[in-house]
Amino acid sequence: MTPLSPFRKTSLFLRGGFVAGAVLGLGGCELTEVTLAEPEDELVAEAYIRVGDGTDQITTFLHWTIGTGSEEDLRNAEVKFFPEDGEVVSLLLTSPLDCLRVDDPGEVEGACYAPADVAEGVFLPGTRAEVEIRLPGGRELKGGTLIPNDIQLIRPAEPFVCGLPPGRHVEFVWNLSAGAWAYSAEAEINGLRQALAPQGIVVEEDSVSLLGFAVSEADTAIAFPKEFGIFNRFELQQEVAVALQGGLPEGSEGTVAVAALDRNYVNWVRGGNFNPSGAVRISSLRGDGIGVLASAVRRSVRAIGVSGPGIPSCLEGL
C-alpha cells in the first residue's frame, strides 16, 4: 500500500550559514549581516505492521530529514518490536525494496530493517505493539500502536479469486473494524495492453496501481474499478482511465486490497491531496527524532475480467 514512501523535509530547510541583506531600520537604511541558524538533521523512523491476507509485513525505514547525518549509524541501528503477547522480534538490515517502492535501490538514502524470519501470526488484530529503535550514537525512539480489529470482506465473499464480467462494477463491502481511524483501498490491474488492444488503445504501462478513496472509519464500501484512481488522475493515461470507468476489460485482472488503518497511520500519511494546507504529519514516536509506528489489517480479492462461466462470479448474490 502507498504509506511506504519515505518522509523527506529537505526542501523545507535552509542549508545556508550567512546571508547579507538590506533591511529597513528605524533610523534609515543600512546593510545588516543576518545569521540564519543551521537546521538540525533529525532522525526519522517509519515503522509499519501490516497483517491479514498474504505474508505479515514488519518493516522500519530510517533516514534523516536533511541527509547530513551519519549513514553508518542508520545501518547499524538496533530495531526491536514487542507484541502484546509474545517474544521480542528483532529486525535486521535488509534491502530498501522491503520498505520502499523505488526503481533504483542504490539511490536510496536511509536504511531498511525487517525480520530475518517471517513474523507470521505474531502481531494480531486488536492487540497492542511497541517499537524501540537505538542508534550507535545514542539516539533513541520509542512508540506504540493499537492494531485495528480484524476486517472481513462481506462482498465479494469467498473465494479469493472471482470473475467480473466486462462493463460491470462490483461494490467491495467490509465490516466495521474497532480501532480503525480510516480505510484505504488499492488496486493493481495487470494485462491492460492485450485487454485494451481490441479497442484500439495503445497502453503505455501494462499494469497500473490505483488508489481508492481514503475513507473514514464509518465508510465500508467502494466500487471497483470505477471509484479507484481518483488520486492517480494526473499520472494515469487518459484512455486507460476512461476505459476503466466502464469496467474491468476482458482478459485483464486486478488485485484489490482493503485495509483498516490505525490512528498513527492516518496522522502520518495524511496531507497532500487530503489537506488543502499541504502535508501535515503527526509523529507518534517519542525520543530523539520523529516518525511513526503504524498498523494496518488488510484483506484482498483477485478479480479477473471474464464474460463466461468457469470461475465464481464477483457479483454472486447481487
C-alpha positions as CSV (number, residue, x, y, z in Angstrom):
1,M,0.0,0.0,0.0
2,T,1.1,4.0,-0.5
3,P,2.4,4.6,3.1
4,L,5.9,3.1,2.2
5,S,7.3,6.3,0.7
6,P,9.9,8.0,2.9
7,F,9.1,11.3,4.5
8,R,11.5,14.0,3.2
9,K,11.7,17.5,4.5
10,T,14.9,18.6,2.6
11,S,13.1,21.3,0.7
12,L,11.7,22.8,3.9
13,F,15.1,23.6,5.4
14,L,17.8,26.2,4.5
15,R,21.3,24.9,4.4
16,G,23.0,28.3,4.3
17,G,25.1,29.9,7.0
18,F,25.3,33.6,6.4
19,V,23.2,35.9,4.2
20,A,23.8,39.6,3.6
21,G,20.7,41.6,3.0
22,A,19.3,45.1,3.1
23,V,16.9,45.8,5.9
24,L,15.0,49.0,6.8
25,G,15.9,50.2,10.3
26,L,14.2,52.7,12.4
27,G,16.8,55.3,11.7
28,G,17.2,54.7,8.0
29,C,18.5,52.1,5.5
30,E,21.7,50.2,6.2
31,L,23.2,46.9,5.3
32,T,23.0,44.3,8.0
33,E,24.5,40.9,8.2
34,V,21.9,38.3,9.1
35,T,22.8,34.9,10.5
36,L,20.5,32.0,9.7
37,A,20.6,29.1,12.2
38,E,21.8,25.9,10.7
39,P,18.8,23.4,10.9
40,E,19.3,20.2,12.9
41,D,19.3,17.0,10.9
42,E,16.5,15.0,12.6
43,L,16.2,11.2,12.8
44,V,13.1,9.9,11.1
45,A,11.8,6.4,11.7
46,E,8.9,4.9,9.7
47,A,7.8,1.6,11.3
48,Y,4.9,-0.4,9.9
49,I,2.9,-3.5,11.0
50,R,0.7,-4.9,8.2
51,V,-1.2,-8.1,8.9
52,G,-4.1,-10.0,7.3
53,D,-4.1,-11.6,3.8
54,G,-0.7,-12.6,2.5
55,T,2.5,-12.5,4.4
56,D,2.6,-10.3,7.5
57,Q,5.0,-7.4,7.0
58,I,7.0,-5.8,9.8
59,T,9.4,-3.1,8.5
60,T,11.2,0.0,9.6
61,F,12.8,2.7,7.4
62,L,15.4,5.1,9.0
63,H,16.6,8.3,7.4
64,W,17.5,11.9,8.1
65,T,15.4,15.0,7.4
66,I,18.2,16.7,5.6
67,G,20.6,13.9,4.8
68,T,23.7,15.2,6.6
69,G,23.5,12.7,9.5
70,S,25.6,9.5,9.8
71,E,24.5,6.9,7.2
72,E,26.7,4.4,9.2
73,D,24.6,5.0,12.3
74,L,21.4,4.2,10.3
75,R,22.8,1.0,9.0
76,N,23.9,-0.2,12.5
77,A,20.7,0.6,14.4
78,E,19.0,-1.8,16.9
79,V,15.4,-2.2,16.0
80,K,13.0,-4.2,18.2
81,F,9.3,-4.8,18.1
82,F,7.3,-6.0,21.1
83,P,4.0,-7.8,20.5
84,E,1.4,-7.7,23.3
85,D,1.7,-11.5,23.9
86,G,5.0,-13.0,22.7
87,E,8.7,-12.6,22.5
88,V,10.6,-9.7,21.1
89,V,11.0,-9.5,17.3
90,S,14.4,-8.1,16.3
91,L,14.8,-6.6,12.8
92,L,17.9,-6.8,10.7
93,L,19.3,-4.6,7.9
94,T,17.8,-5.6,4.5
95,S,17.2,-4.3,1.0
96,P,15.5,-0.9,0.6
97,L,12.9,-2.7,-1.6
98,D,11.4,-4.3,1.6
99,C,10.5,-0.8,2.7
100,L,10.1,1.4,-0.4
101,R,8.8,1.3,-3.9
102,V,11.8,2.6,-5.9
103,D,13.3,1.9,-9.3
104,D,16.9,2.1,-8.2
105,P,17.6,0.9,-4.6
106,G,21.2,2.2,-4.9
107,E,19.9,5.8,-4.8
108,V,18.1,5.4,-1.6
109,E,19.4,7.4,1.4
110,G,18.5,5.6,4.5
111,A,18.3,2.1,5.9
112,C,15.6,-0.6,5.8
113,Y,15.0,-3.2,8.5
114,A,12.9,-6.3,8.5
115,P,12.8,-9.6,10.5
116,A,15.2,-12.3,9.4
117,D,12.3,-14.8,9.6
118,V,8.7,-14.3,8.7
119,A,6.9,-13.0,11.8
120,E,3.6,-14.7,10.7
121,G,0.8,-14.6,13.4
122,V,3.0,-12.8,15.9
123,F,1.1,-9.5,15.7
124,L,-2.6,-9.9,15.9
125,P,-5.6,-7.6,15.1
126,G,-7.0,-5.9,18.2
127,T,-3.7,-6.1,20.2
128,R,-1.0,-3.6,21.1
129,A,2.5,-3.5,19.8
130,E,5.6,-1.3,20.6
131,V,8.9,-0.5,18.9
132,E,12.3,0.6,20.3
133,I,15.0,2.0,18.0
134,R,18.5,2.8,19.1
135,L,21.4,4.2,17.1
136,P,25.1,3.7,17.9
137,G,25.4,7.4,18.6
138,G,22.9,7.2,21.4
139,R,19.7,8.4,19.7
140,E,16.6,6.5,20.7
141,L,13.0,6.4,19.6
142,K,10.0,4.6,21.1
143,G,6.3,4.2,20.3
144,G,3.2,2.1,20.3
145,T,0.2,1.2,18.2
146,L,-3.2,-0.4,18.7
147,I,-3.6,-2.7,15.7
148,P,-7.2,-2.4,14.4
149,N,-9.6,-5.2,14.9
150,D,-9.9,-7.7,12.1
151,I,-11.9,-6.9,8.9
152,Q,-13.5,-9.4,6.5
153,L,-14.9,-8.8,3.1
154,I,-18.7,-9.2,3.0
155,R,-18.8,-8.7,-0.7
156,P,-17.3,-10.2,-2.8
157,A,-17.4,-13.2,-0.4
158,E,-15.1,-16.2,-0.7
159,P,-13.3,-17.4,-2.8
160,F,-10.2,-15.4,-3.1
161,V,-10.5,-15.3,-7.0
162,C,-13.6,-14.3,-8.8
163,G,-14.7,-13.2,-12.3
164,L,-16.1,-9.8,-13.2
165,P,-17.9,-9.5,-16.5
166,P,-16.7,-6.7,-18.8
167,G,-18.7,-3.5,-18.4
168,R,-19.7,-4.3,-14.8
169,H,-18.6,-3.0,-11.5
170,V,-18.6,-4.7,-8.1
171,E,-19.0,-3.0,-4.8
172,F,-16.5,-4.1,-2.2
173,V,-18.1,-4.1,1.2
174,W,-16.4,-5.0,4.6
175,N,-17.3,-4.9,8.3
176,L,-16.5,-2.0,10.7
177,S,-13.2,-2.5,12.4
178,A,-13.0,-1.3,16.0
179,G,-9.8,0.8,16.4
180,A,-9.7,1.8,12.7
181,W,-9.5,5.5,12.0
182,A,-9.9,5.1,8.3
183,Y,-9.8,2.6,5.5
184,S,-7.7,2.6,2.3
185,A,-8.4,0.6,-0.9
186,E,-5.8,-0.1,-3.5
187,A,-6.0,-2.0,-6.8
188,E,-3.3,-3.3,-9.1
189,I,-4.6,-4.1,-12.6
190,N,-2.5,-6.2,-15.0
191,G,-2.8,-7.3,-18.6
192,L,-4.1,-4.0,-19.9
193,R,-2.1,-3.9,-23.2
194,Q,-3.7,-7.1,-24.6
195,A,-7.1,-6.4,-23.0
196,L,-7.5,-2.9,-24.5
197,A,-5.9,-3.6,-27.9
198,P,-9.3,-4.6,-29.4
199,Q,-10.5,-1.0,-28.5
200,G,-7.5,0.5,-30.4
201,I,-5.9,1.8,-27.2
202,V,-2.1,1.7,-27.2
203,V,-1.3,1.2,-23.5
204,E,1.9,2.8,-22.1
205,E,2.0,0.7,-18.9
206,D,0.7,-2.9,-18.9
207,S,-0.1,-2.7,-15.2
208,V,-1.3,0.2,-13.1
209,S,-1.7,0.7,-9.4
210,L,-4.8,2.7,-8.4
211,L,-5.6,4.2,-5.0
212,G,-9.3,4.3,-4.0
213,F,-10.9,6.7,-1.7
214,A,-9.2,7.2,1.7
215,V,-12.5,6.8,3.6
216,S,-13.4,7.5,7.2
217,E,-14.0,4.9,9.9
218,A,-17.7,4.9,9.1
219,D,-17.4,4.2,5.3
220,T,-17.1,0.5,4.5
221,A,-17.8,0.2,0.7
222,I,-16.1,1.2,-2.6
223,A,-17.0,0.3,-6.2
224,F,-14.3,-1.5,-8.3
225,P,-13.0,-0.3,-10.7
226,K,-14.8,3.0,-11.2
227,E,-14.1,4.5,-7.8
228,F,-10.3,3.8,-8.0
229,G,-7.8,6.2,-9.4
230,I,-9.1,9.4,-8.0
231,F,-5.7,10.2,-6.6
232,N,-3.9,8.9,-9.7
233,R,-5.7,11.1,-12.3
234,F,-2.7,13.2,-13.2
235,E,-0.4,10.3,-13.8
236,L,-2.8,7.7,-15.3
237,Q,-3.0,7.5,-19.1
238,Q,-6.3,9.2,-20.0
239,E,-7.6,6.5,-22.4
240,V,-6.9,3.8,-19.8
241,A,-8.7,5.8,-17.1
242,V,-11.8,6.2,-19.3
243,A,-11.8,2.5,-20.2
244,L,-11.6,1.5,-16.5
245,Q,-14.6,3.7,-15.8
246,G,-16.5,1.3,-18.0
247,G,-15.4,-1.7,-16.0
248,L,-12.6,-4.2,-15.9
249,P,-11.6,-5.1,-19.5
250,E,-11.9,-8.7,-20.5
251,G,-8.6,-10.5,-20.2
252,S,-7.2,-8.2,-17.5
253,E,-7.1,-8.9,-13.8
254,G,-7.0,-6.8,-10.7
255,T,-5.9,-7.5,-7.2
256,V,-7.9,-5.3,-4.8
257,A,-6.7,-4.8,-1.2
258,V,-8.7,-3.1,1.5
259,A,-7.0,-2.1,4.8
260,A,-8.2,-0.8,8.2
261,L,-5.7,1.8,9.3
262,D,-4.9,2.8,12.9
263,R,-4.7,6.4,14.2
264,N,-0.9,6.7,13.8
265,Y,-1.1,5.6,10.1
266,V,-3.8,8.2,9.3
267,N,-2.0,11.1,11.2
268,W,1.3,10.3,9.4
269,V,0.2,9.8,5.8
270,R,-2.5,12.5,5.6
271,G,-1.7,15.6,3.7
272,G,-1.2,16.5,0.0
273,N,-4.4,15.5,-1.7
274,F,-6.2,15.2,1.6
275,N,-5.2,18.5,3.2
276,P,-5.5,22.0,1.5
277,S,-2.7,23.4,3.6
278,G,-0.2,20.7,2.4
279,A,1.4,17.8,4.1
280,V,0.6,17.6,7.8
281,R,2.4,14.8,9.6
282,I,1.9,14.0,13.3
283,S,4.7,12.0,14.9
284,S,3.7,9.0,17.1
285,L,7.2,8.3,18.3
286,R,8.9,9.9,21.3
287,G,12.6,10.4,21.9
288,D,15.5,11.8,19.7
289,G,13.6,12.3,16.5
290,I,10.3,11.9,14.8
291,G,8.4,9.2,13.0
292,V,5.6,6.7,13.2
293,L,4.7,3.2,14.3
294,A,1.6,2.5,12.3
295,S,-0.5,-0.7,11.8
296,A,-3.0,-1.9,9.3
297,V,-5.1,-5.0,8.7
298,R,-5.8,-5.9,5.1
299,R,-8.0,-8.2,3.0
300,S,-7.7,-8.8,-0.7
301,V,-9.5,-10.4,-3.7
302,R,-8.2,-11.0,-7.2
303,A,-10.8,-10.1,-9.8
304,I,-10.5,-11.4,-13.4
305,G,-12.2,-9.8,-16.4
306,V,-14.2,-12.7,-17.9
307,S,-17.5,-13.0,-19.7
308,G,-18.2,-16.7,-19.4
309,P,-18.6,-19.5,-16.8
310,G,-15.8,-21.5,-15.2
311,I,-14.9,-19.1,-12.3
312,P,-17.0,-17.9,-9.4
313,S,-18.6,-14.6,-10.1
314,C,-17.7,-11.4,-8.1
315,L,-21.4,-10.5,-8.5
316,E,-22.7,-13.6,-6.9
317,G,-25.6,-12.8,-4.6
318,L,-26.3,-9.4,-6.2
